Amino acid sequence: MPYALVNGRLLTEAGFVQGRAALIDGDRFTAVVDESDPRCARSTPVDLGGRMLLPGFIDTQVNGGGGVQFNDDPSVEAIRVIGRAHRRFGTTGFLPTLISDEPAVMARAIAAVGAAIEAGVPGLLGIHIEGPFLNEARKGVHDPAKFRDLDDAAVRLLTSLPAGKTVVTLAPEVTTPEVIARLSAAGVLVSAGHSDASHAVIRSALRSGLRGFTHLFNTMSQMTGREPGVVGAALDDASGWCGIIVDGRHVDPVMLRIALRCRPHDRFMLVTDAMACVGTAQRSLMLQGRHIEVRNGVCVDENGVLAGSALDMAAAVRNAVAMLGLSVEEAVRMASSYPAEFLGLERELGHIAAGWRATCVIADDDLGIHDTWIDGRSARLHGDA
């Protein structure tokens, strides 16, 4: 039976509209029509109660959730738990993220994501491998003992996911433009992060296929008067996507507002960098044998070094409005259509329109999440929460 999502405020390219219905048949939107359209009467109505109907949120950097940390449990069931935890906050597409680890753990994680995609885990879009091809000078919470060269064996591993998207965060200065071009040609989305590179090195990497920048401003060379560094290269470039963590702690909102003035908004995407605590009441967790505490909404190790966040996507959107002065429409696009473009899924996700996957969020005015749909299935109606 097709569905008609009615009595809501639907976010379109032109902004919010009322009196329109989104029709769903199977896993796709079939049309957006006036609520008086006869097709609405032939469909099962879903009354949105005046709430917002938004494209589903896509988080490209999810280390954990629901009490599970992906590094410590790279399995299909762990991925399912992480996805379920984040779905409560509007995340309908996600990349479980593995931080720097041994090749055997990387292989297990890639195999688990492949198996989870085959099993149809809701919202799973691929994998994000953050390291271990990083610069120790910008290690952050990553364990430098696990850092290694990006050799032929590593390239084969990074290109081994049989379906879905693979994002790899690396420091361009620890590899070569030729390797970046090789990964890009194989379909890997290469992002610069944990990097001490110069502006010139980043420019060369961009010409070789570098697609974006991981958690802009964090663990990367900063902009100075004589050397723009990774941050300066990112802000000077109009093509690469920048992931931003908007929690008021990872980056001062003033710096993010300045960044937004420097380049097109459609090249920014909200990410959470979330840890296992999201979706739980827990105030501490373990990461690769290390104790991590949740303090004032962020996760830190025993030395006070940032170790991901306790942020969820609904909160990230709220913060983008409150801290960065964005409209709800633009903040939602940074959580949906822009990351879909980064992943090359702009004809599949990020819009509520005929032919796109029926993946969306029903939210209150304060961005409290009322329901989510993933590929035509509702968390509330179909018990997929």
C-alpha positions as CSV (number, residue, x, y, z in Angstrom):
1,M,0.0,0.0,0.0
2,P,1.5,3.4,-0.9
3,Y,1.6,6.1,1.7
4,A,0.8,9.8,1.6
5,L,2.7,12.0,4.2
6,V,0.3,14.9,4.7
7,N,-0.4,17.9,7.0
8,G,3.2,18.9,7.4
9,R,5.7,21.5,6.3
10,L,7.9,19.9,3.6
11,L,11.4,21.2,3.0
12,T,12.0,21.8,-0.7
13,E,14.8,23.6,-2.6
14,A,12.8,26.8,-2.3
15,G,12.2,26.4,1.4
16,F,9.3,25.1,3.5
17,V,5.9,24.6,1.8
18,Q,2.6,23.6,3.2
19,G,-0.4,21.9,1.6
20,R,1.8,19.4,-0.2
21,A,2.0,15.7,0.3
22,A,4.9,13.3,-0.2
23,L,3.8,10.0,-1.8
24,I,5.8,6.9,-1.1
25,D,5.5,3.5,-2.9
26,G,8.0,0.8,-2.0
27,D,11.3,2.3,-1.1
28,R,10.9,5.5,-3.2
29,F,9.2,8.8,-3.2
30,T,6.9,8.7,-6.3
31,A,5.7,12.4,-6.2
32,V,5.2,15.5,-4.2
33,V,1.7,16.8,-4.9
34,D,-1.0,19.0,-3.7
35,E,-2.9,17.4,-0.8
36,S,-6.1,17.5,-3.0
37,D,-4.4,15.2,-5.6
38,P,-6.5,12.0,-6.0
39,R,-3.5,9.9,-5.5
40,C,-3.5,11.0,-1.8
41,A,-6.9,9.4,-1.3
42,R,-5.7,6.2,-2.8
43,S,-2.8,6.0,-0.4
44,T,-2.6,5.3,3.3
45,P,-2.4,8.7,5.0
46,V,0.3,9.5,7.5
47,D,-0.7,12.7,9.4
48,L,2.4,14.7,10.3
49,G,0.5,17.0,12.6
50,G,2.0,20.1,11.2
51,R,5.6,19.0,11.9
52,M,8.5,19.5,9.5
53,L,9.2,16.8,6.9
54,L,13.0,16.9,6.2
55,P,15.4,14.9,4.1
56,G,17.1,12.3,6.4
57,F,20.3,13.2,8.1
58,I,23.5,11.7,6.9
59,D,26.5,11.4,9.3
60,T,29.8,10.5,7.7
61,Q,31.7,10.1,10.9
62,V,30.2,7.8,13.6
63,N,32.7,6.1,15.9
64,G,30.0,4.5,18.0
65,G,26.6,4.7,19.6
66,G,24.2,2.8,21.8
67,G,27.1,1.7,24.1
68,V,29.1,0.2,21.2
69,Q,32.4,1.5,19.9
70,F,33.2,0.3,16.3
71,N,36.9,-0.2,16.9
72,D,36.2,-2.5,19.9
73,D,33.5,-4.4,18.1
74,P,33.7,-4.3,14.3
75,S,30.7,-6.6,13.7
76,V,27.4,-6.6,11.9
77,E,25.5,-6.5,15.2
78,A,27.5,-3.6,16.4
79,I,26.8,-1.7,13.3
80,R,23.1,-2.4,13.7
81,V,23.2,-1.1,17.3
82,I,25.1,2.0,16.3
83,G,22.6,2.8,13.5
84,R,19.6,2.2,15.7
85,A,21.0,4.5,18.4
86,H,21.6,7.4,16.0
87,R,18.4,6.9,14.1
88,R,16.5,8.2,17.2
89,F,18.2,11.6,16.5
90,G,17.3,11.7,12.8
91,T,20.3,10.0,11.3
92,T,19.0,7.9,8.5
93,G,22.4,7.3,6.7
94,F,25.7,6.8,8.4
95,L,29.3,5.6,8.0
96,P,30.6,3.6,11.0
97,T,34.1,5.0,11.5
98,L,37.2,3.1,12.5
99,I,40.0,5.1,13.9
100,S,43.7,4.1,13.5
101,D,44.0,0.3,14.1
102,E,45.9,-2.8,13.1
103,P,45.4,-4.1,9.5
104,A,43.6,-7.2,10.9
105,V,41.0,-5.0,12.7
106,M,40.6,-2.9,9.5
107,A,39.9,-6.0,7.5
108,R,37.4,-7.2,10.0
109,A,35.6,-3.8,10.0
110,I,35.5,-3.7,6.2
111,A,34.2,-7.3,6.1
112,A,31.5,-6.4,8.7
113,V,30.3,-3.4,6.8
114,G,30.1,-5.5,3.6
115,A,28.1,-8.2,5.4
116,A,25.9,-5.6,7.1
117,I,25.1,-3.9,3.7
118,E,24.2,-7.3,2.3
119,A,22.0,-8.0,5.3
120,G,20.2,-4.7,4.8
121,V,21.1,-2.9,8.0
122,P,18.9,0.3,7.9
123,G,20.8,3.5,7.0
124,L,24.2,1.9,6.5
125,L,26.0,3.6,3.5
126,G,29.6,2.3,3.8
127,I,32.6,2.8,6.0
128,H,34.9,5.7,7.1
129,I,38.5,4.6,7.8
130,E,40.2,7.4,9.8
131,G,43.8,6.5,9.8
132,P,46.3,4.9,10.4
133,F,48.0,6.9,7.6
134,L,48.3,10.0,9.6
135,N,50.9,12.5,10.8
136,E,52.1,11.9,14.4
137,A,52.4,15.7,14.9
138,R,48.6,15.9,14.6
139,K,47.7,12.6,16.1
140,G,44.9,13.8,18.5
141,V,43.6,10.8,20.4
142,H,44.9,8.3,17.8
143,D,47.6,5.8,18.9
144,P,50.7,6.6,16.9
145,A,52.0,3.1,17.5
146,K,49.4,2.0,15.0
147,F,50.4,4.5,12.2
148,R,51.9,2.9,9.1
149,D,52.8,3.5,5.5
150,L,50.1,3.5,2.8
151,D,51.7,0.7,0.7
152,D,50.2,-1.5,-2.0
153,A,48.8,-3.9,0.6
154,A,47.0,-1.0,2.4
155,V,45.6,0.3,-0.9
156,R,44.2,-3.2,-1.7
157,L,42.6,-3.3,1.7
158,L,41.1,0.2,1.4
159,T,39.6,-0.6,-1.9
160,S,38.1,-4.0,-0.9
161,L,34.6,-3.0,0.2
162,P,32.3,-4.8,-2.3
163,A,29.4,-2.4,-2.0
164,G,28.7,1.0,-0.4
165,K,31.0,4.0,0.0
166,T,34.5,4.1,1.5
167,V,35.8,7.3,3.0
168,V,39.5,7.3,4.0
169,T,41.0,10.1,6.1
170,L,44.7,10.4,5.7
171,A,47.5,13.0,6.0
172,P,48.5,13.8,2.4
173,E,52.1,14.5,3.4
174,V,52.6,10.9,4.5
175,T,51.7,9.5,1.1
176,T,52.0,10.7,-2.5
177,P,49.7,12.4,-5.0
178,E,49.9,9.2,-7.1
179,V,48.5,7.1,-4.3
180,I,45.7,9.6,-3.7
181,A,44.9,9.5,-7.4
182,R,44.9,5.7,-7.3
183,L,42.5,5.5,-4.4
184,S,40.3,8.1,-6.0
185,A,40.2,6.3,-9.3
186,A,39.1,3.1,-7.4
187,G,36.1,5.0,-5.9
188,V,37.5,5.8,-2.5
189,L,36.6,9.2,-1.2
190,V,39.9,10.6,0.2
191,S,39.7,13.2,3.0
192,A,42.6,15.2,4.6
193,G,42.8,15.0,8.3
194,H,45.3,14.6,11.2
195,S,47.7,16.4,8.8
196,D,50.5,18.9,9.2
197,A,50.6,19.6,5.5
198,S,51.5,22.8,3.8
199,H,49.1,24.7,1.5
200,A,51.1,23.5,-1.5
201,V,50.8,19.8,-0.5
202,I,47.1,20.1,0.0
203,R,46.7,21.9,-3.4
204,S,48.6,19.0,-5.0
205,A,46.4,16.5,-3.2
206,L,43.3,18.3,-4.4
207,R,44.5,18.1,-8.0
208,S,45.0,14.3,-7.5
209,G,41.5,13.6,-6.2
210,L,41.4,14.7,-2.6
211,R,37.6,15.2,-1.9
212,G,37.4,16.8,1.4
213,F,38.6,17.7,4.9
214,T,37.9,15.7,8.1
215,H,36.6,17.8,11.1
216,L,37.8,21.1,9.9
217,F,40.2,23.0,12.2
218,N,40.8,20.0,14.4
219,T,44.1,18.1,14.3
220,M,45.4,19.9,11.3
221,S,47.9,22.7,10.5
222,Q,46.4,26.1,11.2
223,M,46.4,29.2,9.1
224,T,49.2,31.7,9.7
225,G,50.4,34.8,7.9
226,R,53.1,33.1,6.0
227,E,51.8,29.5,5.7
228,P,48.1,28.9,5.2
229,G,48.4,25.2,6.2
230,V,45.6,22.7,5.8
231,V,42.9,25.1,7.2
232,G,43.9,27.9,4.8
233,A,44.0,25.5,1.9
234,A,40.5,24.2,2.8
235,L,39.1,27.7,3.1
236,D,40.8,28.8,-0.1
237,D,39.3,25.9,-2.1
238,A,35.7,25.9,-3.4
239,S,35.5,22.2,-4.4
240,G,36.3,20.0,-1.4
241,W,33.7,19.2,1.3
242,C,34.5,20.2,4.9
243,G,33.1,18.2,7.8
244,I,32.4,20.4,10.8
245,I,31.6,19.4,14.4
246,V,29.3,22.1,15.8
247,D,29.2,21.5,19.5
248,G,30.8,24.7,20.7
249,R,33.8,22.8,22.1
250,H,35.7,21.2,19.1
251,V,35.8,24.6,17.3
252,D,34.8,28.0,18.5
253,P,31.6,29.1,16.7
254,V,33.3,32.3,15.7
255,M,35.8,30.4,13.6
256,L,33.1,28.4,12.0
257,R,31.2,31.5,11.2
258,I,34.3,32.9,9.5
259,A,34.7,29.7,7.6
260,L,31.2,29.9,6.3
261,R,31.9,33.3,4.9
262,C,34.9,32.0,2.9
263,R,33.5,29.3,0.7
264,P,30.2,27.9,-0.6
265,H,27.9,26.6,2.1
266,D,27.1,23.5,0.0
267,R,30.6,22.3,0.6
268,F,30.1,22.1,4.4
269,M,28.5,19.1,6.1
270,L,27.7,18.5,9.7
271,V,29.3,15.5,11.4
272,T,29.1,14.2,15.0
273,D,32.4,12.3,15.5
274,A,30.1,10.5,18.0
275,M,31.3,7.9,20.4
276,A,29.6,4.9,22.1
277,C,27.9,7.1,24.7
278,V,25.4,8.6,22.2
279,G,21.9,7.2,22.8
280,T,22.9,6.1,26.4
281,A,23.3,7.6,29.8
282,Q,26.8,6.5,30.2
283,R,29.5,9.0,31.2
284,S,32.5,7.0,30.3
285,L,33.7,4.4,27.8
286,M,36.7,2.4,26.7
287,L,38.5,3.1,23.4
288,Q,41.2,0.6,22.4
289,G,41.8,-0.1,26.1
290,R,41.9,3.5,27.1
291,H,39.4,5.2,29.5
292,I,37.4,8.0,27.9
293,E,35.1,10.3,29.9
294,V,32.2,12.5,28.8
295,R,32.7,16.0,30.1
296,N,30.4,18.9,29.2
297,G,29.2,17.1,26.1
298,V,32.6,16.1,24.7
299,C,34.7,13.0,25.2
300,V,38.2,13.3,26.5
301,D,41.0,10.9,27.4
302,E,43.0,10.9,30.7
303,N,45.1,13.8,29.4
304,G,42.1,15.9,28.5
305,V,42.6,15.3,24.7
306,L,39.4,15.4,22.7
307,A,38.3,11.9,21.8
308,G,35.2,12.4,19.7
309,S,31.9,13.7,20.9
310,A,28.6,13.0,22.6
311,L,26.9,14.9,19.8
312,D,23.9,13.6,17.8
313,M,22.8,15.0,14.4
314,A,19.6,16.6,15.6
315,A,21.7,18.6,18.2
316,A,24.2,19.4,15.5
317,V,21.5,21.0,13.4
318,R,20.1,22.9,16.4
319,N,23.6,24.1,17.2
320,A,24.2,25.2,13.6
321,V,21.1,27.4,13.9
322,A,21.9,28.8,17.3
323,M,25.6,29.1,17.1
324,L,26.3,29.8,13.5
325,G,23.2,31.9,12.7
326,L,22.0,29.6,9.9
327,S,18.4,29.1,8.9
328,V,16.8,25.8,9.7
329,E,16.7,25.1,6.0
330,E,20.4,25.6,5.5
331,A,21.4,23.7,8.6
332,V,19.2,20.8,7.5
333,R,20.8,20.8,4.1
334,M,24.3,20.6,5.8
335,A,23.0,17.4,7.5
336,S,21.3,15.9,4.4
337,S,21.8,17.0,0.8
338,Y,25.4,18.3,1.1
339,P,26.8,15.1,2.7
340,A,24.8,13.1,0.1
341,E,26.6,15.0,-2.6
342,F,30.0,14.4,-0.9
343,L,29.2,10.6,-1.0
344,G,28.1,10.8,-4.6
345,L,24.5,9.9,-3.6
346,E,22.9,13.2,-4.6
347,R,20.5,11.3,-7.0
348,E,19.5,8.9,-4.2
349,L,19.4,10.8,-0.9
350,G,19.2,14.3,0.5
351,H,15.9,15.4,-1.2
352,I,12.2,14.7,-0.9
353,A,11.3,14.3,-4.6
354,A,10.0,11.8,-7.1
355,G,12.6,9.1,-7.7
356,W,14.6,9.7,-4.6
357,R,14.8,7.0,-1.8
358,A,12.0,7.5,0.7
359,T,14.3,8.4,3.5
360,C,13.2,11.4,5.6
361,V,12.8,12.8,9.1
362,I,9.7,14.1,10.8
363,A,10.7,16.7,13.3
364,D,9.1,19.2,15.7
365,D,9.9,22.9,15.6
366,D,12.7,22.4,18.2
367,L,14.1,19.6,16.0
368,G,12.9,16.9,18.4
369,I,12.6,13.8,16.2
370,H,9.1,12.4,15.9
371,D,9.8,9.7,13.3
372,T,12.2,8.6,10.7
373,W,11.7,6.7,7.4
374,I,14.5,4.7,5.7
375,D,13.8,3.4,2.2
376,G,10.1,3.5,2.7
377,R,10.0,2.1,6.2
378,S,9.0,4.1,9.2
379,A,10.5,3.6,12.7
380,R,7.1,4.1,14.3
381,L,4.8,2.3,11.8
382,H,7.0,-0.6,11.0
383,G,8.8,-1.1,14.3
384,D,12.2,-0.3,12.8
385,A,13.3,1.9,15.7
